[in-house]
Amino acid sequence: MEERKRKKTFRWRKWVPIFIMMSPGLIYLLVNNYLPMFGLVIAFKKVNFQLGIWESPWAGFSNFTYLFKTPEALTITRNTLLYNAAFITVNTGLSLSFALFITEMKSKFCKKIYQSAVLLPYLMSAVIVSYIVYALLSPDKGMVNNSILKPLGKKPVSWYMEPKYWPFILLLVNAWKGVGYNCLVFIAGLSGISPGFYEAARLDGASKWQEIFYISLPCMKTSIITLVLLQIGRIFYSDFGLFYQVPMNSGALFDVTNTIDTYVYRSLLQLGNIGMASAAGFYQSIVGFGLILVCNALVRRMDKDSALF
């Protein structure tokens, strides 16, 4: 009995350093992700700050009808879904392409330079990105109007008044800023592929494209599917900074830049109803969770090993 107790004590002590190292991350998740879940009750209440959250009267599902009764409901839903679908497709393709390019480089120094260059925009705040875009697209002093269009004899464009250009601008800015994170994930996955596969392929006379299509991509399939599924889970969310800060909150661009998040934020400023804002966030989470379950079930049918769960 004593030996068993000693063994159990030894096993427990062996895991103590690991739990200590995990504790900062676990505390962060608890405080930032789980404790705020109690605030979901706000979505079902008509909040009165004099009474407090818990004493405020219940509103049932009336806060949820706010999103669907607005005239812009179709526009903001369409923008959110289509933009995110385009972001997932373009960013995944570009991230994988950059990852393949960087891993093929022979110089370790150049690899580090390119990895840092690709990741740097991802670390920038939306405010900085918005001013970089403004420096390029400013009607009076912007680089595009003065350094590109003017020498070509073209008329300057009032970029912040022309909605037709912004779907492409937002797609480009999001790709520039967001490709870096996924690229590093793919680089890590490509680095884990056994070099023996490539050596055997070269002995058989395989070209570089054949190595990519028959070795690299199949080995990266699980990583690609996992990242895509995680992004699909947030397809009803939008990058607030991208759609609010980058277009400089220009009213002329609302038709192509207004998403669920920006619309709720503007409505919250005007109406001050946090119950409606909380209901919108709860609705986005439920839909995203449902989409992950559906997509994961489809992936599980086709390839069980590639599914998240």
Solvent accessible surface area in square Angstrom, and as a share of the most:
residue,aa,sasa,rsa
1,M,161,0.72
2,E,122,0.55
3,E,120,0.54
4,R,165,0.60
5,K,129,0.55
6,R,171,0.62
7,K,119,0.51
8,K,137,0.58
9,T,57,0.33
10,F,138,0.57
11,R,143,0.52
12,W,173,0.61
13,R,159,0.58
14,K,112,0.48
15,W,123,0.43
16,V,46,0.26
17,P,72,0.45
18,I,67,0.34
19,F,118,0.49
20,I,111,0.56
21,M,141,0.63
22,M,85,0.38
23,S,38,0.25
24,P,88,0.55
25,G,39,0.38
26,L,91,0.45
27,I,103,0.52
28,Y,133,0.51
29,L,80,0.40
30,L,93,0.46
31,V,86,0.49
32,N,83,0.42
33,N,74,0.38
34,Y,128,0.49
35,L,87,0.43
36,P,75,0.47
37,M,107,0.48
38,F,139,0.58
39,G,29,0.28
40,L,63,0.31
41,V,26,0.15
42,I,26,0.13
43,A,0,0.00
44,F,48,0.20
45,K,5,0.02
46,K,137,0.58
47,V,28,0.16
48,N,59,0.30
49,F,151,0.63
50,Q,174,0.77
51,L,95,0.47
52,G,30,0.28
53,I,64,0.33
54,W,170,0.60
55,E,128,0.58
56,S,4,0.02
57,P,70,0.44
58,W,170,0.60
59,A,25,0.20
60,G,36,0.34
61,F,145,0.60
62,S,64,0.41
63,N,10,0.05
64,F,30,0.13
65,T,56,0.33
66,Y,25,0.10
67,L,12,0.06
68,F,121,0.50
69,K,164,0.69
70,T,22,0.13
71,P,129,0.81
72,E,70,0.32
73,A,19,0.14
74,L,148,0.73
75,T,35,0.20
76,I,2,0.01
77,T,43,0.25
78,R,111,0.41
79,N,8,0.04
80,T,0,0.00
81,L,57,0.28
82,L,113,0.56
83,Y,21,0.08
84,N,17,0.09
85,A,45,0.35
86,A,38,0.29
87,F,15,0.06
88,I,21,0.11
89,T,98,0.57
90,V,48,0.28
91,N,11,0.06
92,T,17,0.10
93,G,38,0.37
94,L,70,0.35
95,S,0,0.00
96,L,23,0.12
97,S,64,0.41
98,F,84,0.35
99,A,0,0.00
100,L,26,0.13
101,F,107,0.45
102,I,1,0.01
103,T,39,0.23
104,E,75,0.34
105,M,40,0.18
106,K,190,0.81
107,S,48,0.31
108,K,160,0.68
109,F,144,0.60
110,C,46,0.27
111,K,54,0.23
112,K,136,0.57
113,I,92,0.47
114,Y,91,0.35
115,Q,49,0.22
116,S,70,0.45
117,A,59,0.46
118,V,25,0.14
119,L,42,0.21
120,L,102,0.51
121,P,9,0.06
122,Y,90,0.34
123,L,123,0.61
124,M,45,0.20
125,S,56,0.36
126,A,28,0.22
127,V,71,0.41
128,I,89,0.45
129,V,1,0.01
130,S,1,0.01
131,Y,137,0.52
132,I,64,0.33
133,V,9,0.05
134,Y,87,0.33
135,A,58,0.45
136,L,68,0.34
137,L,15,0.08
138,S,10,0.06
139,P,52,0.33
140,D,117,0.61
141,K,176,0.75
142,G,0,0.00
143,M,108,0.48
144,V,28,0.16
145,N,4,0.02
146,N,63,0.32
147,S,69,0.45
148,I,87,0.44
149,L,30,0.15
150,K,141,0.60
151,P,97,0.61
152,L,121,0.60
153,G,69,0.66
154,K,123,0.52
155,K,175,0.74
156,P,96,0.60
157,V,29,0.17
158,S,52,0.34
159,W,29,0.10
160,Y,19,0.07
161,M,123,0.55
162,E,60,0.27
163,P,46,0.29
164,K,132,0.56
165,Y,70,0.27
166,W,0,0.00
167,P,46,0.29
168,F,149,0.62
169,I,24,0.12
170,L,0,0.00
171,L,46,0.23
172,L,130,0.65
173,V,14,0.08
174,N,21,0.11
175,A,7,0.05
176,W,111,0.39
177,K,41,0.17
178,G,19,0.18
179,V,7,0.04
180,G,0,0.00
181,Y,107,0.41
182,N,14,0.07
183,C,0,0.00
184,L,54,0.27
185,V,51,0.30
186,F,0,0.00
187,I,15,0.08
188,A,69,0.53
189,G,26,0.25
190,L,15,0.07
191,S,83,0.54
192,G,67,0.64
193,I,17,0.09
194,S,53,0.34
195,P,93,0.58
196,G,37,0.35
197,F,111,0.46
198,Y,33,0.12
199,E,101,0.45
200,A,53,0.41
201,A,16,0.12
202,R,127,0.46
203,L,158,0.79
204,D,126,0.66
205,G,63,0.61
206,A,31,0.24
207,S,56,0.36
208,K,87,0.37
209,W,173,0.61
210,Q,84,0.37
211,E,5,0.02
212,I,22,0.11
213,F,112,0.47
214,Y,166,0.63
215,I,22,0.11
216,S,4,0.03
217,L,48,0.24
218,P,69,0.43
219,C,64,0.38
220,M,2,0.01
221,K,90,0.38
222,T,66,0.38
223,S,37,0.24
224,I,35,0.18
225,I,38,0.19
226,T,38,0.22
227,L,22,0.11
228,V,36,0.21
229,L,4,0.02
230,L,94,0.47
231,Q,48,0.21
232,I,32,0.16
233,G,9,0.08
234,R,145,0.53
235,I,25,0.13
236,F,19,0.08
237,Y,43,0.16
238,S,16,0.10
239,D,65,0.34
240,F,70,0.29
241,G,10,0.10
242,L,7,0.04
243,F,2,0.01
244,Y,35,0.13
245,Q,62,0.27
246,V,2,0.01
247,P,1,0.01
248,M,68,0.30
249,N,63,0.32
250,S,19,0.12
251,G,50,0.48
252,A,42,0.32
253,L,0,0.00
254,F,66,0.28
255,D,99,0.51
256,V,28,0.16
257,T,1,0.01
258,N,12,0.06
259,T,0,0.00
260,I,3,0.02
261,D,32,0.16
262,T,0,0.00
263,Y,31,0.12
264,V,16,0.09
265,Y,79,0.30
266,R,29,0.10
267,S,14,0.09
268,L,56,0.28
269,L,119,0.59
270,Q,150,0.67
271,L,113,0.56
272,G,45,0.43
273,N,44,0.22
274,I,49,0.25
275,G,0,0.00
276,M,47,0.21
277,A,24,0.18
278,S,28,0.18
279,A,1,0.01
280,A,2,0.01
281,G,27,0.26
282,F,46,0.19
283,Y,49,0.19
284,Q,6,0.03
285,S,52,0.34
286,I,97,0.49
287,V,38,0.22
288,G,2,0.02
289,F,126,0.52
290,G,28,0.27
291,L,56,0.28
292,I,32,0.16
293,L,73,0.36
294,V,87,0.50
295,C,27,0.16
296,N,5,0.02
297,A,53,0.41
298,L,98,0.49
299,V,19,0.11
300,R,103,0.38
301,R,213,0.78
302,M,158,0.71
303,D,40,0.21
304,K,133,0.56
305,D,127,0.66
306,S,1,0.01
307,A,19,0.15
308,L,63,0.32
309,F,125,0.52
